[in-house]
Each structure stands twice: as structure tokens, then as C-alpha cells.
Amino acid sequence: MSFLIPTAQAADAAAPAGPFGGGFEWVFLVGFLVIFYFMIWRPQAKRAKEQKNLLGGLQKGDEVVTSGGIAGKITKVTDDFIVLEVSDNVELKFQKGAVAATLPKGTLKAI
């Protein structure tokens, strides 16, 4: 069993630096962070900003589609809710956050 002891002691010695030196792993870390920023963080922040601008710009008369797929014309806007007219004499109340997109004027008439 004594033949294992020198091997165990040799494992405690500092490992030699790789062929690129000891700081090369920082290049991979920085590269990973750059990729993370451009592929995940930046597009998500851009989508959030666009959604915030969309919800802030809603006004009476806009034609919108909700996240559930219901299309209608806005008849009333409050701080947190909107009222959509989906057909004649049928109005539904939604939270502003449920609006997925605005439609060009006259889209509902063409459907």
C-alpha cells in the first residue's frame, strides 16, 4: 500500500498552467457573458420596452388584439383596464396587459 502515498503527495503539487497560460479561462468567461447579453438580455429588454410603449399609447378608437386572440375596438381606457367592443352592443373588459398588438385602422371592418 505504500506505493500509493507518493502518488497522493504528487497530486498536491500545483498543476502546471495550460498551453495558453493561467488567465485563458477569463477569455471564455467574458465571451460567455457577451453572448448572454446579445442573445438573451438585450432582445428581452427590447421586447419589454416595446410592450410598455404599446400599452402606454392605447387610446379610444384603436383596434387591438388581445393575447387570447380576441379582436376589437377600444371604447374606454382607464389606468389598468380597457373596454373592447367586439361586435355591435357587445363590450368586454380586459386588463391593459392582455393587449398583444394593435391593428391598422379598418382591419376589423375587413374581417
C-alpha positions in Angstrom: 0.0 0.0 0.0 2.9 2.4 0.4 3.2 2.7 -3.3 0.0 4.9 -3.3 1.5 7.5 -0.9 4.0 9.2 -3.3 1.2 9.5 -5.9 -1.1 11.2 -3.4 1.6 13.6 -2.4 2.4 14.3 -6.0 -1.3 15.3 -6.6 -0.9 18.1 -4.0 1.7 19.9 -6.2 0.4 22.8 -8.2 -0.8 21.8 -11.6 1.2 23.3 -14.5 -0.5 26.1 -16.4 -2.2 25.1 -19.6 -0.7 25.8 -23.0 -2.3 29.3 -23.1 -1.3 30.4 -19.6 -3.3 30.7 -16.4 -5.6 33.6 -17.5 -7.1 32.0 -20.6 -10.3 30.9 -18.7 -11.2 34.6 -18.3 -11.5 34.9 -22.1 -14.1 32.1 -22.1 -16.0 33.8 -19.2 -16.0 37.2 -20.9 -17.0 35.5 -24.2 -19.9 33.7 -22.5 -21.1 37.0 -20.9 -21.0 38.8 -24.2 -23.0 36.0 -25.9 -25.5 36.0 -23.0 -26.0 39.8 -23.3 -26.6 39.8 -27.1 -28.7 36.7 -27.3 -30.8 36.9 -24.1 -30.7 40.1 -22.2 -30.8 42.7 -25.0 -33.7 41.2 -27.0 -35.8 40.6 -23.9 -35.3 44.2 -22.7 -36.2 45.5 -26.2 -39.5 43.5 -26.2 -40.4 44.8 -22.8 -39.8 48.3 -23.9 -41.9 47.9 -27.0 -44.8 46.3 -24.9 -44.6 49.2 -22.4 -44.8 51.8 -25.2 -47.7 49.9 -26.8 -49.7 49.8 -23.6 -48.9 53.4 -22.8 -50.1 54.6 -26.2 -53.5 52.9 -26.2 -56.4 55.3 -26.8 -60.1 55.2 -27.7 -60.7 54.1 -31.2 -57.6 51.9 -31.6 -58.2 48.4 -33.0 -56.3 45.7 -31.0 -55.9 42.0 -30.5 -55.6 40.5 -27.0 -53.3 37.7 -26.0 -56.3 35.4 -26.1 -56.9 36.2 -29.8 -60.0 38.5 -29.3 -60.0 41.4 -31.7 -61.9 44.6 -31.0 -62.1 48.4 -30.9 -61.2 50.2 -27.7 -64.2 52.2 -26.4 -62.8 53.2 -23.0 -59.3 53.4 -21.5 -58.5 53.6 -17.8 -55.2 53.3 -15.9 -55.4 49.5 -15.7 -58.3 48.4 -17.9 -59.7 48.8 -21.3 -63.2 48.1 -22.7 -63.3 46.5 -26.1 -66.2 46.5 -28.5 -66.0 43.1 -30.2 -69.3 43.4 -32.0 -72.4 45.6 -32.0 -73.6 46.1 -28.4 -71.0 43.6 -27.0 -68.3 45.1 -24.9 -65.7 43.2 -22.9 -63.4 44.4 -20.2 -59.7 43.5 -20.2 -56.6 44.4 -18.3 -54.2 46.5 -20.4 -51.6 43.8 -20.1 -53.7 41.5 -22.1 -53.3 43.6 -25.3 -50.9 41.8 -27.6 -50.9 44.0 -30.7 -52.6 47.0 -32.3 -54.1 46.6 -35.8 -54.2 49.1 -38.6 -57.4 51.2 -38.8 -60.2 49.4 -40.7 -58.9 45.9 -40.1 -62.0 44.9 -38.2 -64.3 46.0 -41.0 -62.3 43.9 -43.5 -62.7 40.7 -41.4 
